[in-house]
């Protein structure tokens, strides 16, 4: 049994390795392309760039959140744009023996146009190029003839193919058209973006693909699309600011033009008028005061616009213009934080979906910050109103002094004052518009390629060593687990168990495993291991009933197939070879075996005939065994319908008594006691009971039968015979070891 299990281990291991090798052949190799991208973070760099220059002027503030940027890189809009630019939805494969191999870039067929009826479905077809102009497309068990450059109507849409390089190919090409959503999910799984070194702004981007060229191309395009999106996002706030400034400039330019015309008309009417020294001083004071008032009014307009914008878009999420040179630093920082939260919300909506709890949390933060900003704006407006009132009172004093000047001089100063106000406001807005325009021009992408995408020449998968290692582990673990489970569930008797202790019965002999087909293993000239164990059993019988020789013995077992008939026959042969007259009685009336072993024919009458037919004599049922002259057999005869009742017939007592007068040794082959009680009913006819246990066949619960027989004295002088013991184990308790895997060659007994 152990040897066969080692074969099981070996076969399973070989099968596992072969399966692993076949599995590797079915897997497409994957290559990894890697690129290093620096995410600009001016707070952690000392390099001189155009962005750092304008940041010193207070124009730009480009502190980046590295985590957010990695999420943006892997967002659906960025991925879909890169996929669409490279045409990755259309895949060409070369048909192979074990798997199809990717073709990139496509050598033969390209999709010029695809108009599907269902954009969410995966389409796969086989294309054969017939010539430079025509092709055959096999799709859904149908064949279609098409021309390159012309639309082909298919059941699921219209397809236009092109012969990319104008070449022929007799080999079929598999064309797969993947839905965008599925492609994005697949690409996202294969794409990774993580920080290269702790506390650095360098992101290590890697992408795994069946084609190294496609992996490099995708990373290159992804970085390009990401930078384009970052530029667009950065300039969105500046665009809003410029639109607002332009609107104000147009209005002030009209007012300034009217003021200039008023100055010109005044001078034409009265001629050139000089302003006195006192008027010059008052005009300077008035211009300074007007500038303060104008600045305060501009601040109020900006604050009113911000307040109106936030209140008007209370339920929307619009970017607030922040490049208005607000004097309040706290408010400027709050507006920047507000726009940053809007950016984060857009990234989360793309990556997580509109209903994700994180988005709800971000939206609550935005609304809370909106309320805080509105309250802060109103507080600043209140302070500005006080400041504006003070400047207006000062301006009123200057105007009072101007009333003492001559009327023409006073009118000219008033016109000049209005022009100065408009000019200052106009120049201020022009400056802010220019700053926003410069910010847009000076804005650079977030990502700077440190190391361009490069794919390794060696594939990263399949991991052959790992697969083979797992195959070896499984090849050993599966049979080991099987053996363990079967051993745990198997309650059959094994060789290493102490049967004498388990049953409380002595062991008469251990019969070696019979590897031959011959049912009779004991002959006069044999010295095989199994024949010697039967001779050992014959010798040990004298120790069962000391001082008295056993004449009658029954042989039974727990269940069928434990070899009791085989043991009974060969024990009888060994006794006959010793010179005793022996007879075997086939008392297993339900399933007789001795007729088969002793080769009795159907004409032989047996015990059943004798018990039911009083006219038969003992001579009518006794038959020679054909094995030895001293051995006779009494067969069962026809199988009766009532064996349990028949075995209690009075003629059986008479039969056994007459056999005792004729034979030295009587062996009764009885039914298994674990199935029927026939053997127990014969206890009064015998002097000893041989109970057969077979290694690997008898189960532990059957030992309860033996313990019950022993404790209740249901059989006389019971003892065990262990059958089917492996060679090398049989007879070891008695000093006889036959360790060879083959029987000893039969040799004649030495003559004395």
Order of alpha helices (4+ residues) and beta strands (2+ residues): alpha-beta-alpha-alpha-alpha-beta-beta-beta-beta-beta-beta-beta-beta-beta-alpha-beta-beta-alpha-alpha-alpha-alpha-alpha-beta-alpha-alpha-beta-alpha-beta-alpha-beta-alpha-alpha-alpha-beta-beta-alpha-alpha-beta-beta-alpha-beta
